[in-house]
Amino acid sequence: MSRRKPPTPARRSAGRKDVAPDAELMRALTLARKAAIAAGGALKRHWQDGKFDIGSKGRNNPVTSADLEADKIIKTILREGFPDYGWLSEETEDNADRLERRRVWIVDPLDGTKEFIDHIPEFSVAIALAEDGVPILGITYNPVRCELYWAARGMGCHLGRQRVRVTRTRALRRATVFASRSESRRGEWQVFNGHVNVSPTGSVAYKLALVAAGVGDATFTLLPKNEWDIASGAALIAEAGGLMTDDAGNPIRFNSQKTRLSGMIASNGTLQKAIEKLIAGAR
């Protein structure tokens, strides 16, 4: 596999002032990192030994016993620490009770199940905490590459101990855009070749983390995604200085009754309008 460029170190903007996080958010961040690492350890073990069962939740939507184990690990840690928070996870039956909660965990215990099954090290654990519909904490952990991306409101975006931010790329033709491997294989990204540098990559959450860290400039999808696919990335992108919208350019509110979105665009912010125009021209 080609070697990715290093993440972009963060530089403090002259007009930006960080907001001190509250004590409860700090505790949530500590626990979320613990949960992500614990679940990631289980996933890595199964990925290495290949001992997991594969099932299906519908057409082109596999699920493995590793997904379910990781979900159980995360849920146990987070729900025990914050029993009053709501819960939304891909692998847990939904409960409308979360709609009444101000703070809600939004979790994908294994984002990139296809990559996991195909032994491609581009899957991740994705954990977010939303407050009043806005992600204020995000953890995306790639256990094979030992990359822990994290962000919390007022603290910036980090890869491990290094603070990172989005790129400053302004020209669309120079932009590296991460694309879904599945969509690329089906030829759905051919229309964008020549306009941007397309880089097929697994896991939506992982792609968003790479954009937040400045490894690439943008990612988008015109296919439906669920909140748990993008919530952690939304927190990372926001704290890294980027922008995320739905595929029509509208803000995304999380912990909605209907968790499915028609699509998503995330970028360094500077390229957002140009990408919206590119997508509109391709439709």
N, C-alpha and C positions, 0 to 999 in steps of 0.2 A: 504494500500500500504506500502511496505517496506520503511524504512527511509534511504535516501541516505547518504553516508559519506560526511563530510564537504569539501568544496573546498580546494585546495592546495594553501597556501599562496605563493606568488612569492618571489624568492630569486635572487638577482642580480648576474648575471654571471660576473666573473672577467674580461672576455674578451669583455663584451658587453657594448656599450655606446649608450644610448638613444639619438635619434635625436629630436631636438626641433620642434614641429609641427608648420606649418605656421598659420597665423592668420585666413585665410579663412577656413582652415581645422578645427580649433577650433570652428568657427562659425557654420560650417556644423555639427560638433559633437553635439553642443548644440541644434540645430534645429532638428536633427535626434532623439535625445533622447526625445524631446518634442513631436515629431510626433508619436514615438513608444508608449509613455505613453498615449497619447490621443486616438490612435487607440486601444490600449490594454484595455482602460477603456470601450470603446464601446463593444468590444468583451466580456469582462467579464460580462457586463450587460446582453447581449443576452444569454450568457452561463448560467447565473444564472436563468433568467426567462424563457428560452426556447422559446422565441418568435422570431423565425427567419424562413425564407423560405428555403427549400432545392431544388436545381436544379441539373443539371448534365452537364458536359462539355465533356462527353464521357464515355466509359466503365470504371467503377471503379474509376471515377474522379468526386466526388461531389463538388458542390459550393453552398454557402449559401448567403443569403442577408447580413449576417454579414461580409463575405469576401469583398463584394462590398462596404459596408459602410466604413470599415477600409481602403480600398484602396483609397477611396475618401478623407478621412481625411488626410492620409499621403501625397497624391499627392498635395492637397491644400496647406499644410504647406511647403513642400519642394520645390515645383515649384514656389511658391510666393517668397520664400527666395533666390532661385537660379534658376532664369528663363533660364539661359544660359547652365545649365547642361542637359545632356541627361537623358532619362527616360526609364526604362525597368521594367515592373511589370507583375506578373502573371495575374492580373485582368484588365489590360489595353491593348487595341489593340496595337500591336507593330508598331513602326515607324522607318524606316531605317535612319532617321535623327540622331539617337543616335550614329551611327557608325562614324559620323564625329566629335563627341564631345570627348574632352580629358577626362573630368570627367563625369561619368554617375551614376545616382542612380539606384540600382538594388534592387527590393522590392518584398517580399512576404507578403502581409498584414495579411494572416492567414495561417501559415504553420502548418499542422496537422489538416486539416478540418475534417477528419474521427474521430479523438480524440475529437474534438470540438462537433461534432454531438453525439458521444457516451458518452459525459459528462466525459471524462477522462482529468484531468488537465495537459496535456502534449502537448499543442499547443503553438504557439508563433507568435509574430510579428517579421519579419526579414527585416532589412534595411541595405544596404551596399552602399558604395561609391567607385567606381573603377576609377583609374586614369591610363590611357594608358594600360588598361587590367588587372591591379593589384588592388585588394581590399585594400584600405588604411583606411577604416573606417567600422566598423561593430557594429550593435546593434541587439541583440536578447532579446526579452522581453516576459517572461511568466507572463501574468497579473493575473492569479489565484494564483500563488505562489509568486507573487511580486518579481520576480527575473529579474533584469536588468543587462544583460551582455553587456559590451561595450569595444571597442578597437579602437585606432586610431594610425596611423603610428608614431612610436617614443614614444608612451605613455604607452605601455604595455597593458595587458588585465585585466579587472576588473569585479567583481561582486558587483554592488553597489559601495561602497567606498573602498572595499578591493581588492587589486591587487592579481591576481591569475596566476597560470601557470600550465602547463601539469605535469603529473606524471613522476617519474623516473623508472618506471617498465621496466625491461629488459627481463624477462622470459615470453614467450608467454603463457605458461600454467597458469601463475598467472594473466594474463591480463583480465580485465573486458571490454568486447566489447559490445557496445550498438547496438542492432539490431532493424530493422523495425518490429513493431507489426504485420503488415499485412503479411510480408514475413515469420515471425515466425509461424503465424497461418497456413500458407500454407505448412509448413514443410521445407522451403528452407534453414533453418539454422541448421537442424539436422546434416548435414555433418561436422559442425564445433564444435559440442558438444564434449567435451573431450580434445579439443585442446585449447580452450579459455573458459572463463566464459561468457556465452551469457546472456545479459540483455535486454529483449524486452522493447522498449521505443518509445513514439510517437514523431512526428515532426523531420525531418532531421535537421533543424536549431537548435532545442533544443538539440538534441544528440551532435551536434558539440560544442555547448556551454558547455555542461557538460564535454566533453573531454578537452576543453580549460581550464576549471576551475579545472581540476584534479580530478573530481568525478569518472571518468572512464578513461581507457587507450586508447581506440580507437573506431572507428565506420567505417563501410564500407557498400556499397551496390553494387551489380552487376547488378542492374536494372537501366535504364535510369533516369537521374535527370536533371532538368533545372538549369540554372545559379542562378535563384532567390531562389532555395532551399538551396544553399550552399554558396552563396557569403558572407553573413554576417559571417557565420562560418569560412570561409577562412581567413577573417581579424582577428577574435578572435584567431584562431589556430596559425596563424603566430606570433602575438604579445605575445602569451602565450608560445612560444618556441617549438611548434609542427610542423607538416608537413602535407600538403594535396596534393594529386595527383589524377589523374584519375585512373580508375581501372587497368590500365596497368603500372602505376608508372610514368606517364609523367606529367609535370607541366600543370596547367590549366590556360588558358587565358580567361578573362571575357570580356563581351561586344562584343562577336563574332556574326557574322551574324546568325549562327545556335546556338541557346542557349542550345540545348539538348546534354547532355553528356552520354556516355555509362555506366558510373558508377563512384564511388568515394571511395578513401581510406583516412582516416584522423587518425592520431595517435600522440603519444608523440614524434615521430620522431625516437626514439630508436627502436621501434617495427616495423617500416615501412617495411623494407626488409623482416622480418619474416612473416608479414601479406601477402605481395605480394607472397611469396612462398606458404603459406597456401592456398591462393586463386587459384594459378596456379595448385596446386595438386588436388583441388576440381573440376576443370573444365574438 
